[in-house]
């Protein structure tokens, strides 16, 4: 009887593990990109990976993709190992992907850069960054698997809200299919890298955004008082990120804005 109980318990546990595996596989199947595609696109979009400069520090970067329901489905880095890029940027990249996905719909995209001005003190989105705390699971699990196809966050929701550049919604020809987050450089450079990565992945069919011409581009329209003329502006970083953004048609304003 005792042996039979143990056998039944073991069978039940195995069944639960099997269900969890199948659930994870289903979530992976919904991912708009594979982990390998994300890693390759990221490396091609940063200078130390053989790509172009982005106006900031030109660091290696982290990238993450979430499905439409906010589930992390791919995490990658551009360097040879996890600490070739800022370790803290892994979680930020996931939160950027989640934020851009969460605030975009089929008819209009909002990038994380578009949330900067509204989230400042006295503005209508002030407090947004505390409204959805990120999952504490983000730092759990086997650190040797961070940024790989077996990253511990794959299949889980990260949550969080980021209000600076680097997060973009992903669109195929029909609809928004998830979000992309990039982190590891200045927030303005992160936006440029994300813009490049999204284009490489061919998930940049954005229908509209807060800017009529450049859709979910970063907008450099903060005046001397720190207020944004459009209401969706972003601070201008100290490098040449704005110039690069203009060249990519990923930005509005740029070098002429003070």
N, C-alpha and C positions, 0 to 999 in steps of 0.2 A: 504493500500500500504506500509506504513512504517513497519507494523508488518510483512508483507510478505518479505520485504527486510532483516529484522533482521533474520527471519527464514531461508532464503536462505543463508545468511552469516554464520549463526551458522552451517547449514548443510555442507557448504563448509569447514569450519574449522574442523568439526568433521571428514570429509573425509580425509583431509590432515593429521590429527593426526593418523587416522587409517592407512594411507599409511606409515607414519613414523614408526608406531609400527610394521607393516608387514615387512618393510625394516630391522628394528632392529632384528626381529625374523629370517629373512633369514641370516643375518650376523652371528647371534648366531649359526645357524645350520651349518655354514661353519667352526666353531671353532673346532680344533682338539681335544679339551678337554672341559669338563664342569668346571664351577667354583668350584664345590664341589670336583671334581677329582684333580684339581690343588691345592686346599687348603689341601687336605689329603696328597698328595704327598709331599708338602712343609713341613708340620708338621713332616712327617716321615723322613725328610732329614736334620733336624736341631736338635741340642742337647736339647735346651729348649722345643722342641716339642716332645721329647722322642726318637729322632733319634741319630745318631753318631756325634762325634765332627768333625769339618772341618778344624781345625788348626788355626783359627783366634780368634776372640772374642767370638765365639759361641753365637751370638745374635739371637733373632727372626728376621725373614726376610720377605720381600715382594716378590711376584712373579707375573709375567704377561705373557700372551700369546697373540700373534697377529696372524691373519689369513695370508694367502699367499699374500693378497693385502695390508698388513700392518695395517689392522683394529684391534684395541684392542678388544678382545673378552672375556677375563677372567682376573680378578685381584683378588689376595688373599693375606692374611698375615697369619703367623704361630701363632701369639699370640692370646690372648683372645679379645683384642681390638686394634684399629688402632695405638694407640701410645705406644703399647708394643714393636714396632720396630721403627727405625728411620723414622719419617714422610717424610723426604725428599727423602727417597728411593723408595717411590711409583712411582714417575715420572721417576726416573732413571731406575727402573725395566722395565717399559714400553718402554723406549728408547732403552734399551739393547735388548729387544725382537725384536723391529723394526729394529735395526741395523743388528743383526745376520740374520734375515730373508732377509733383503735388499741386503746383500752381499753374499748370498748362492744360489746355483743353484742345479738342479737335480744331476749333476755329482760331485759337490764338495762343502763342507761346509767351511765357515770361521766364527770362533767364534769372539766375541768382543775382547777376549784376544789376538787373532792373529793380531789385528790391532794396538796394543800398539806401537811397535817399529817404524812402518812406519809413525805414526802420530807425531813423535817427530820432533823438529826443524831440518831442513836440510835434512829430509827424504822425500820420495816420496808422502806420504799421509798427510804431514803437512798442517793444515788448514781444515782437514776433519770435525772436531768438529763444525766448524762454517758454514759449507756448507749447513746444513739442520737443521735450528732451530726447536726446539720442539713446538708443538701447545700450544698456551697460554691457551687453554681450559683445559689443564691438571689440573690446580688448581681451576677451576670453578666448580660450582655445589654444591650439598648438601654433606658436608664433612662427615656427619654421614653414608653416603652410600659408602665411600671409602673402597675398598677391599672386597666388597660384590658383589652379583650377579647383583646389581643395580648400580654399580660404574658408575659415570657420564661419564667416558671415553669409556665405552663399546659401540661399534658401531661407534667410531671415530678413526681417524688416528693420532698418536702421533708424528711421524717423529722423528727428532733428530738423533744424531750420538754419540755413546759412544765407546771409544777406550781403555777400560780396562775390566778385567774379569767379567763374569756373564751372558753373552748373548750367546745362542746357537740356531742354526737352528733346527727345528723339522722335522724328516723324518719318514714316514711310509715305508711299503715294496716297494712302487713304486716311491715316489717323495718327495720333500720338501713340507711340508704342513703349514709352519708358523715358528714362532720364540718364544723362551722362554727367559725371562729376570728375574734375581734374584738380589736383592740388599738389603743391610742392615748390611754387615760385611766388612772385608777387601775385595778388589777386587779379590784376590786369593781365599779366602774362598767362595766368591760368585760363582766363577767358579766351585768349588767343589760341592756346593749345587745344582747348576743348572745341573751339570752332573748327580748327584743322582736323581734329580726330573725327568729329561728326561728319565732316565732308568726305573724308576717306572711307568712312563706314557707309556712305550714301544714305544717311538717315537725317538729312538736312532739308527736307521738303516742307519747311515751315510755312504755313499759310498766311500768317499775320502775326503782329506783335505790337508792343507799345509804341514803336517807331514805325511810321507808315512805309518808309523806304527800306530800312534795314532790319525790320522785324524785331528779333530779340537781341539785337546788337547792344553792346555796352555804350552808354550815352554819357559823354563828358560835358555836362552843362551846369556844374555846380558853380555858383557865383561866389564873390568874395565873402558873402555872408554864410556860405555853406549850404544855401538853398538851391534846389534843382528847379530849373525853369519848366522842365517837362513833368517833374514829379517822380521820374524814374531814373534819375542820374546816378553816377558813380564817381567817386573821387578819382582824380588823375594820379597815377603812380609816378615815381620819380625817374624811371628809365624812358625808353622809347616805345613802350607798349602801345601808347595811343597811336603813334605813327604806323606801327605794324597792324593794329586793328583797322585803321583806315585803308591800308593797302589790301587787307583781306575782306573789306566791306563788312567787318565784324564790329565796327565802332562808328560812333557819330561824335563829331567835335574834334577831339584829338589835340594836336599841337597848337592850334590857334586858340584853344580855350585856356584860360588862366585861372 
